[in-house]
């Protein structure tokens, strides 16, 4: 099989590694341009580029993958399949028409649920209990093509976007390997999606990760999981941005202290508990958000309890939430 691979972030690396291990190294890997990263803002290659070069695979980083000269570059390779894993650009119909069998996309949800750029975060934000991975035949629409293969998996209540994404990348590698093998054998499936069941997962913005104590604790806890590790869920305080790295919802059976304050109605933003194991308990519009790990602006990561002690917070105090701080009000 003559393959051309399109991918950019770390999620694109396990499927690429699996292709190489199975004896299907791509003729070319197409990835996004090097970007400035780190303190010195030096140009850094994408994870997919680093992996491809380590395998001795030719790499190109066009500004537009569907530019006429890039389409001709791919056409000159006479590929059987294009493989796309979190590349980050829409491919034109002209490019999709080049390969003999078509273009396969590895998508990290069970389509048609969560079409779009951020399906892993969308599943966590929605409170889904099950997600999965699909391989689908690409067309001009956004994740609208027929599904080839899919594999479901249960979402662990403690998983965040980083840990779930890592696990799904491994599932995607297995599913892609099976898909390529089946295409090679002529065993091809094209199951049309039901557009009436479609939901969408747009690209994430930093403002989307803002927490709001005027919303239910469950919704805030989902945001923490969905935006960890990047870009990080956060609270706007008078003292600056507080990035919340791990949190969970309290319940009536684990009240803070002998009076069980987090099981009682409290004003949003009130401190209802400080506990070495559970962290900092903050009342929300409904329920309590226990902040287990956090990072104050300009400081290192610490436990919620250590932050509370350093900030001299006490049960009954109010967290100094700034509703009009950076990022504006939460939608």
C-alpha positions as CSV (number, residue, x, y, z in Angstrom):
1,X,0.0,0.0,0.0
2,X,1.3,3.4,-1.0
3,X,0.3,5.8,1.8
4,X,0.6,9.6,2.4
5,X,0.1,10.5,6.0
6,X,-1.3,13.8,7.3
7,X,-1.0,14.6,11.1
8,X,0.3,17.1,13.5
9,X,-0.1,16.7,17.3
10,X,1.0,13.9,19.6
11,X,-2.3,12.0,19.0
12,X,-1.0,11.5,15.4
13,X,2.2,9.7,16.5
14,X,0.9,6.3,17.7
15,X,-1.0,5.6,14.5
16,X,2.1,6.6,12.5
17,X,4.3,4.4,14.6
18,X,1.9,1.5,14.1
19,X,1.9,1.9,10.3
20,X,5.7,1.7,10.3
21,X,5.7,-1.3,12.7
22,X,3.3,-3.1,10.4
23,X,5.4,-2.6,7.3
24,X,3.3,0.3,5.9
25,X,5.6,3.3,6.2
26,X,4.1,6.3,4.4
27,X,5.9,7.7,1.4
28,X,5.4,11.2,2.8
29,X,4.2,12.8,6.0
30,X,2.5,16.1,5.7
31,X,2.3,18.2,8.9
32,X,1.9,21.8,10.0
33,X,4.7,24.3,10.0
34,X,7.2,24.5,12.8
35,X,5.9,26.8,15.6
36,X,7.7,28.9,18.2
37,X,7.5,27.3,21.6
38,X,9.2,27.4,25.0
39,X,10.8,30.3,26.8
40,X,13.0,31.3,23.9
41,X,10.2,30.9,21.4
42,X,12.4,28.9,19.1
43,X,10.8,27.1,16.2
44,X,9.9,23.5,17.2
45,X,8.7,20.7,14.9
46,X,5.3,19.1,15.4
47,X,5.3,15.7,17.2
48,X,4.3,14.0,13.9
49,X,7.3,15.6,12.1
50,X,9.7,14.4,14.8
51,X,8.3,10.9,14.7
52,X,8.4,10.7,10.9
53,X,12.0,11.9,10.7
54,X,13.0,9.4,13.3
55,X,11.5,6.7,11.0
56,X,13.3,8.1,8.0
57,X,10.1,9.2,6.4
58,X,10.2,12.3,4.1
59,X,8.3,15.3,5.6
60,X,6.8,18.4,4.1
61,X,5.2,21.3,6.0
62,X,3.2,23.4,3.6
63,X,1.2,26.4,4.6
64,X,-1.8,25.1,2.7
65,X,-1.9,21.3,2.1
66,X,-4.5,21.8,-0.7
67,X,-2.4,24.4,-2.7
68,X,-2.1,23.3,-6.3
69,X,1.6,22.6,-6.1
70,X,0.9,20.4,-3.0
71,X,-1.8,18.5,-4.8
72,X,0.6,17.8,-7.6
73,X,3.3,16.7,-5.2
74,X,1.0,14.1,-3.8
75,X,-0.3,13.1,-7.2
76,X,3.3,12.4,-8.3
77,X,3.6,9.7,-5.6
78,X,0.5,7.8,-6.9
79,X,-0.8,7.0,-3.5
80,X,-3.4,4.3,-2.8
81,X,-4.6,6.0,0.4
82,X,-4.3,9.2,2.2
83,X,-4.3,8.8,6.0
84,X,-5.4,11.8,8.1
85,X,-5.0,12.0,11.9
86,X,-5.6,15.4,13.6
87,X,-3.9,17.2,10.8
88,X,-5.5,20.6,11.5
89,X,-6.6,21.7,8.0
90,X,-9.5,20.8,5.7
91,X,-8.4,18.9,2.6
92,X,-9.8,20.0,-0.7
93,X,-11.9,17.8,-3.0
94,X,-9.1,17.9,-5.5
95,X,-6.6,16.5,-3.0
96,X,-9.1,13.9,-1.7
97,X,-9.6,12.7,-5.3
98,X,-5.9,11.9,-5.8
99,X,-5.5,8.5,-4.1
100,X,-6.7,5.3,-5.7
101,X,-8.9,4.1,-2.8
102,X,-9.7,7.5,-1.1
103,X,-8.7,9.2,2.1
104,X,-9.2,7.6,5.6
105,X,-9.5,9.9,8.7
106,X,-9.0,8.6,12.2
107,X,-11.5,10.5,14.3
108,X,-11.6,10.3,18.1
109,X,-15.4,9.9,18.7
110,X,-18.2,7.6,17.7
111,X,-19.6,9.5,14.7
112,X,-21.9,11.2,14.0
113,X,-21.5,12.4,17.7
114,X,-18.9,15.1,18.2
115,X,-17.9,16.0,14.6
116,X,-15.2,18.6,14.5
117,X,-11.8,19.7,16.0
118,X,-12.2,18.8,19.7
119,X,-14.1,15.5,20.1
120,X,-12.3,14.3,23.2
121,X,-13.0,17.5,25.1
122,X,-16.6,17.6,23.8
123,X,-17.3,14.1,25.2
124,X,-16.1,15.1,28.6
125,X,-18.0,18.4,28.6
126,X,-21.1,16.5,27.6
127,X,-20.7,14.0,30.5
128,X,-20.6,11.1,28.0
129,X,-20.0,7.7,29.6
130,X,-18.9,6.1,26.3
131,X,-16.8,7.3,23.4
132,X,-14.5,5.7,20.9
133,X,-12.6,6.0,17.6
134,X,-13.8,5.8,14.0
135,X,-12.1,5.5,10.7
136,X,-14.1,7.2,8.0
137,X,-13.9,7.9,4.3
138,X,-13.4,11.6,3.9
139,X,-15.5,13.8,1.7
140,X,-15.9,17.6,1.4
141,X,-18.0,17.8,4.6
142,X,-16.8,18.1,8.2
143,X,-16.4,14.5,9.4
144,X,-19.5,13.6,7.3
145,X,-18.1,10.8,5.3
146,X,-19.1,7.1,5.5
147,X,-17.7,5.2,8.5
148,X,-15.4,2.3,7.8
149,X,-14.6,0.9,11.3
150,X,-15.4,2.0,14.9
151,X,-14.5,0.9,18.4
152,X,-16.2,2.0,21.6
153,X,-14.7,2.4,25.0
154,X,-16.0,3.5,28.4
155,X,-14.8,6.8,29.8
156,X,-13.4,6.4,33.3
157,X,-14.8,9.1,35.7
158,X,-11.3,10.2,36.6
159,X,-10.0,10.6,33.0
160,X,-9.2,14.0,31.6
161,X,-8.6,15.0,28.0
162,X,-4.9,14.2,28.2
163,X,-5.3,10.7,29.6
164,X,-8.4,9.8,27.6
165,X,-6.8,11.3,24.4
166,X,-3.7,9.1,25.0
167,X,-5.8,6.0,25.3
168,X,-7.9,6.8,22.3
169,X,-4.7,7.4,20.2
170,X,-3.7,3.9,21.0
171,X,-7.1,2.6,20.0
172,X,-6.9,4.7,16.8
173,X,-3.5,3.1,16.0
174,X,-5.1,-0.4,16.2
175,X,-8.2,0.6,14.2
176,X,-6.1,2.3,11.5
177,X,-3.9,-0.8,11.2
178,X,-7.0,-3.0,10.8
179,X,-8.5,-0.6,8.3
180,X,-5.4,-0.5,6.1
181,X,-5.2,-4.3,6.1
182,X,-8.8,-4.6,5.1
183,X,-8.5,-2.1,2.3
184,X,-5.5,-4.1,1.0
185,X,-7.6,-7.2,1.0
186,X,-10.5,-5.5,-0.8
187,X,-12.7,-5.7,2.3
188,X,-14.1,-2.2,2.4
189,X,-17.1,-1.0,4.4
190,X,-18.9,2.4,3.8
191,X,-21.6,2.9,6.5
192,X,-23.4,6.2,6.0
193,X,-23.9,8.4,9.0
194,X,-27.3,9.7,10.2
195,X,-27.0,13.5,10.1
196,X,-30.0,13.8,12.4
197,X,-27.8,12.4,15.2
198,X,-24.8,14.7,14.6
199,X,-23.3,17.0,17.3
200,X,-20.4,19.3,16.9
201,X,-17.1,19.9,18.7
202,X,-15.6,23.2,17.6
203,X,-12.0,24.2,18.2
204,X,-11.3,25.1,21.8
205,X,-10.5,28.6,22.9
206,X,-8.9,29.6,26.2
207,X,-12.0,31.5,27.2
208,X,-14.0,28.3,26.9
209,X,-12.0,26.9,29.8
210,X,-13.1,29.5,32.3
211,X,-14.8,28.2,35.4
212,X,-17.8,29.9,37.0
213,X,-18.9,29.3,40.6
214,X,-22.4,30.6,39.6
215,X,-22.8,27.4,37.6
216,X,-23.2,23.9,39.0
217,X,-20.2,22.1,40.4
218,X,-20.7,19.2,38.0
219,X,-20.4,21.5,35.0
220,X,-17.2,23.0,36.4
221,X,-15.7,19.6,37.1
222,X,-16.4,18.5,33.5
223,X,-14.6,21.6,32.3
224,X,-11.6,20.8,34.4
225,X,-11.4,17.4,32.9
226,X,-12.1,18.6,29.3
227,X,-9.4,21.3,29.4
228,X,-6.6,19.4,31.2
229,X,-3.8,19.4,30.4
230,X,-4.3,22.1,27.7
231,X,-5.2,24.9,27.8
232,X,-6.1,24.4,31.4
233,X,-9.4,25.3,33.2
234,X,-9.2,28.4,35.2
235,X,-10.8,30.8,37.7
236,X,-10.4,34.5,37.5
237,X,-9.6,35.8,40.9
238,X,-8.8,39.3,42.1
239,X,-5.2,38.1,42.6
240,X,-4.9,36.7,39.0
241,X,-5.7,33.6,37.1
242,X,-6.0,30.3,39.0
243,X,-5.5,27.2,36.8
244,X,-7.4,24.2,38.2
245,X,-5.7,21.0,37.2
246,X,-7.8,18.4,39.1
247,X,-11.2,18.7,40.7
248,X,-14.2,16.6,41.6
249,X,-17.8,17.1,42.8
250,X,-18.5,16.6,46.5
251,X,-21.5,14.7,47.7
252,X,-23.7,14.6,50.8
253,X,-21.8,11.6,52.2
254,X,-18.4,13.3,52.5
255,X,-19.2,16.6,54.1
256,X,-16.4,19.0,55.1
257,X,-15.8,18.4,58.8
258,X,-18.4,17.3,61.4
259,X,-21.1,19.6,60.1
260,X,-20.9,18.4,56.5
261,X,-20.8,22.0,55.1
262,X,-20.5,20.9,51.5
263,X,-23.8,19.0,51.8
264,X,-25.6,22.3,52.8
265,X,-26.7,25.2,50.6
266,X,-23.9,27.8,50.5
267,X,-23.4,31.1,48.6
268,X,-21.5,30.5,45.4
269,X,-17.8,31.0,46.0
270,X,-17.9,30.2,49.7
271,X,-15.1,28.0,51.1
272,X,-16.9,25.0,52.6
273,X,-13.9,22.8,53.4
274,X,-10.1,22.6,53.5
275,X,-8.9,19.0,53.5
276,X,-5.4,17.5,53.0
277,X,-6.8,14.7,50.9
278,X,-9.6,16.4,49.0
279,X,-8.2,19.9,48.7
280,X,-10.2,23.1,48.7
281,X,-14.0,22.9,48.7
282,X,-15.7,25.8,46.9
283,X,-19.5,26.1,46.8
284,X,-21.1,26.5,43.4
285,X,-24.6,27.3,42.3
286,X,-25.4,23.6,42.8
287,X,-23.0,21.4,44.9
288,X,-19.4,21.8,45.9
289,X,-16.3,21.7,43.7
290,X,-13.3,20.1,45.5
291,X,-10.2,21.5,43.9
292,X,-7.5,18.9,44.4
293,X,-4.6,20.4,42.3
294,X,-4.1,23.9,41.0
295,X,-1.5,26.4,39.8
296,X,-1.7,30.1,40.8
297,X,-0.6,32.6,38.1
298,X,3.2,32.8,38.0
299,X,3.7,30.0,40.6
300,X,4.2,26.3,40.7
301,X,1.5,23.5,40.9
302,X,0.3,22.7,44.4
303,X,-2.5,21.0,46.2
304,X,-5.8,22.9,47.0
305,X,-5.1,22.6,50.7
306,X,-1.6,24.1,50.4
307,X,-3.0,27.0,48.3
308,X,-5.7,27.6,50.9
309,X,-3.2,27.6,53.8
310,X,-0.8,29.9,51.9
311,X,-3.6,32.3,51.0
312,X,-4.9,32.1,54.7
313,X,-8.3,31.0,53.6
314,X,-10.7,29.6,56.2
315,X,-14.0,27.8,56.0
316,X,-16.7,30.4,55.6
317,X,-14.5,32.8,53.7
318,X,-15.4,33.7,50.1
319,X,-13.1,33.0,47.2
320,X,-12.2,36.3,45.6
321,X,-13.7,35.5,42.2
322,X,-13.6,38.3,39.7
323,X,-16.5,37.9,37.3
324,X,-15.3,40.7,35.1
325,X,-11.7,39.7,35.0
326,X,-9.6,38.5,32.0
327,X,-11.7,36.6,29.6
328,X,-15.0,38.4,30.5
329,X,-18.1,36.7,31.8
330,X,-18.6,33.1,31.2
331,X,-21.2,32.4,28.5
